């Protein structure tokens, strides 16, 4: 069950970095930061779902001014406690709709001024938006924050439906070390999926967490981008720019805001 703080509340935030340790490894983070820093250039970057700063902090160390949007105050507290965390401006809110003042770096009651050269959404976080409408709203919100020619980067998995034999709706992604994880494809019509995490510690105490998602196809994301006034510029299998193919299980996609 999710905390009352919303997605990734205190019970998840307290162990988030440890439980996702593999995603904090330098060989995972550095290629992502290299690509994002190049796209940001001398402009500002906006991270949707900034979390504990896995990408925002090393990107800021490259000299990029980074602002984040984050729903979980507990995650932001972990970000703030890290070296350099105070330099990352954060707007608390839903990244599908929350507005950021690109000059002041605070929540704004007026329309944003399109002052960011880059926005990015990594580690499957686009799927935290559990309806198609919310995902479309996210693209439109990003477009409002980007200046013409700015880029939006999304890292997300390709739905694993080909691994489902008839009559099965669960795909395991981790078994071992006291942990079992599996994705449950709940409703193919609405593309609803839930991620289930079972942990048992050395003392035999267990915990269980289920998080809802909505999986989304690459072509569907391209249409969302077009509706928001953006066009696909690049799509790779990963951050090191391997070709994206029909066998890819994830992708890193880059859309560009079309100049009016």
C-alpha positions in Angstrom: 0.0 0.0 0.0 1.3 3.5 -0.9 2.0 6.0 1.8 -0.4 8.9 2.3 2.3 11.1 0.9 1.6 9.6 -2.5 3.9 7.6 -4.7 7.2 6.7 -3.0 6.3 8.1 0.4 8.4 7.6 3.6 8.4 3.8 3.7 9.8 3.7 0.1 12.0 6.8 0.2 13.9 5.5 3.3 15.3 2.6 1.4 15.0 3.8 -2.2 18.7 4.4 -2.9 19.7 1.0 -1.4 16.9 -1.0 -3.1 17.8 0.7 -6.5 21.5 0.6 -6.0 22.2 -0.8 -9.4 20.7 2.3 -11.0 23.1 4.5 -9.1 26.2 2.7 -10.5 28.5 4.9 -12.4 28.3 2.9 -15.6 24.5 3.4 -15.5 24.5 7.1 -14.5 27.4 8.5 -16.5 26.1 7.7 -20.0 22.7 9.2 -19.1 24.3 12.4 -17.7 26.7 12.6 -20.7 23.7 12.6 -23.1 21.6 15.0 -21.1 24.4 17.5 -20.5 25.0 17.6 -24.3 21.3 18.3 -25.0 21.1 20.9 -22.2 24.1 22.9 -23.6 24.2 26.2 -21.8 20.5 26.1 -20.9 18.5 24.9 -17.9 17.2 21.4 -17.4 13.9 20.2 -15.8 13.7 16.7 -14.3 10.2 15.3 -13.9 10.1 13.0 -10.9 13.5 14.1 -9.6 13.4 11.8 -6.6 16.5 11.6 -4.5 18.7 13.2 -7.2 20.2 10.1 -8.9 20.5 12.1 -12.2 19.9 15.7 -11.1 23.0 15.9 -8.8 25.6 14.6 -11.2 24.1 16.7 -14.0 24.3 19.8 -11.8 28.0 18.9 -11.2 28.5 19.2 -15.0 27.5 22.9 -14.7 23.9 22.4 -15.8 21.3 24.3 -13.8 18.7 21.7 -12.8 15.2 22.1 -11.4 12.9 19.2 -10.5 9.2 18.4 -10.1 8.5 15.8 -7.5 5.3 14.6 -5.7 7.0 12.9 -2.8 8.2 15.2 -0.1 10.0 12.2 1.5 12.1 11.7 -1.6 12.9 15.4 -1.8 14.1 15.3 1.9 16.7 12.6 0.8 17.8 14.8 -2.1 18.2 17.8 0.2 20.4 15.8 2.6 23.0 15.0 -0.1 25.9 17.2 -1.1 24.7 19.7 -3.6 21.1 18.9 -2.9 20.2 22.4 -1.8 21.2 23.8 -5.2 18.5 21.8 -7.0 15.2 23.8 -7.0 12.2 21.5 -6.6 8.5 22.2 -7.2 6.3 19.8 -5.2 3.5 18.5 -7.4 2.3 16.2 -10.1 4.7 16.5 -13.1 1.8 16.1 -15.5 0.4 19.4 -14.5 2.7 21.3 -12.1 4.0 24.6 -13.4 7.5 25.9 -12.7 8.7 29.5 -13.0 11.8 29.0 -15.1 13.4 32.2 -13.9 12.7 32.0 -10.2 12.6 28.2 -9.8 9.4 28.2 -7.7 5.8 27.2 -8.2 4.1 29.7 -10.5 0.5 30.8 -10.7 1.1 32.3 -14.2 2.0 30.5 -17.3 5.6 29.3 -17.6 7.9 31.2 -19.9 9.4 28.2 -21.8 12.8 28.9 -20.3 14.2 25.3 -20.2 16.3 23.9 -23.0 15.9 20.3 -21.7 13.3 18.2 -19.9 13.8 14.6 -19.0 11.8 11.7 -17.5 13.9 8.6 -16.7 13.8 5.1 -15.2 10.2 4.2 -16.5 8.7 7.1 -14.5 6.4 8.1 -17.4 4.4 5.0 -16.4 3.7 6.4 -13.0 1.0 8.3 -14.8 -1.7 5.7 -14.8 -4.0 7.0 -17.6 -3.4 8.0 -21.2 -4.9 11.4 -20.5 -2.3 12.1 -17.8 0.5 11.0 -20.1 -0.8 13.3 -22.8 -1.0 16.1 -20.2 2.6 15.5 -19.3 3.8 16.0 -22.8 1.8 19.2 -23.1 3.2 20.4 -19.8 6.7 19.7 -20.9 6.2 21.6 -24.1 5.0 24.7 -22.2 8.3 24.6 -20.2 10.6 24.2 -23.2 11.9 26.9 -25.3 11.6 26.4 -29.1 14.2 23.8 -30.2 14.4 22.4 -26.7 14.4 18.6 -26.1 12.3 16.2 -24.1 14.0 12.9 -23.2 12.2 9.8 -21.9 13.7 6.5 -20.8 11.1 3.7 -20.5 10.7 0.0 -21.1 9.0 -1.6 -24.0 5.9 -3.6 -22.8 6.8 -7.3 -22.3 3.6 -8.7 -23.7 5.5 -11.1 -26.0 6.7 -12.9 -22.9 3.1 -13.7 -21.9 1.9 -17.1 -23.0 -1.9 -17.5 -23.3 -3.7 -17.4 -20.0 -0.7 -15.8 -18.1 -0.7 -12.2 -17.0 2.5 -12.0 -14.8 6.1 -11.4 -15.8 8.8 -11.9 -13.1 11.7 -9.4 -13.2 13.6 -10.4 -10.0 13.9 -13.6 -8.0 16.6 -14.0 -5.4 18.4 -12.4 -2.5 15.2 -12.4 -0.4 13.3 -10.5 -3.1 10.6 -11.4 -5.6 9.4 -8.9 -8.1 6.9 -9.3 -10.9 4.7 -7.2 -13.2 1.1 -8.0 -13.4 -0.6 -7.0 -16.6 -4.0 -6.2 -15.1 -6.0 -4.8 -18.1 -4.7 -4.9 -21.7 -7.5 -2.6 -22.9 -6.4 0.3 -20.6 -2.7 -0.8 -20.6 -2.8 -1.0 -16.8 0.0 -2.9 -15.1 1.1 -3.2 -11.5 4.5 -3.8 -10.2 4.7 -6.1 -7.1 7.7 -6.3 -4.7 8.0 -8.9 -2.0 11.0 -8.7 0.4 12.0 -11.1 3.2 14.9 -10.1 5.5 17.3 -12.4 7.3 15.0 -12.5 10.3 12.2 -13.8 8.2 10.2 -10.6 8.3 8.5 -9.7 5.1 7.1 -6.7 3.3 5.0 -6.2 0.2 4.5 -3.2 -2.1 2.3 -2.9 -5.2 2.6 0.2 -7.4 0.2 0.9 -10.4 1.5 1.9 -13.8 0.3 2.4 -17.3 2.6 0.9 -20.0 3.0 2.9 -23.2 4.3 2.0 -26.7 7.0 4.1 -28.5 4.6 5.0 -31.3 2.0 6.1 -28.8 4.6 8.4 -27.2 5.4 9.8 -30.6 1.7 10.7 -31.1 1.6 12.4 -27.7 4.6 14.4 -28.7 3.0 15.5 -31.9 -0.1 16.6 -30.1 2.1 18.8 -27.9 4.0 20.3 -30.8 7.1 18.2 -30.6 8.7 15.8 -33.1 10.9 12.7 -32.7 14.6 13.5 -33.2 16.3 10.3 -31.9 15.5 6.9 -30.5 18.0 4.5 -29.1 18.0 1.2 -27.2 19.8 2.8 -24.3 21.9 5.8 -23.1 25.0 4.6 -25.0 23.0 5.1 -28.3 22.7 1.5 -29.5 20.2 1.1 -32.3 16.6 0.7 -31.4 15.1 -2.5 -33.0 12.1 -4.7 -32.8 14.0 -6.7 -30.2 14.7 -3.8 -27.9 13.2 -4.1 -24.4 13.7 -0.4 -23.5 14.3 2.8 -25.3 15.7 6.3 -24.8 13.8 8.8 -27.0 14.4 12.4 -27.7 11.7 14.8 -29.0 12.3 18.4 -30.1 9.9 21.3 -29.6 9.0 22.6 -33.0 9.7 26.3 -33.4 6.6 28.3 -34.2 
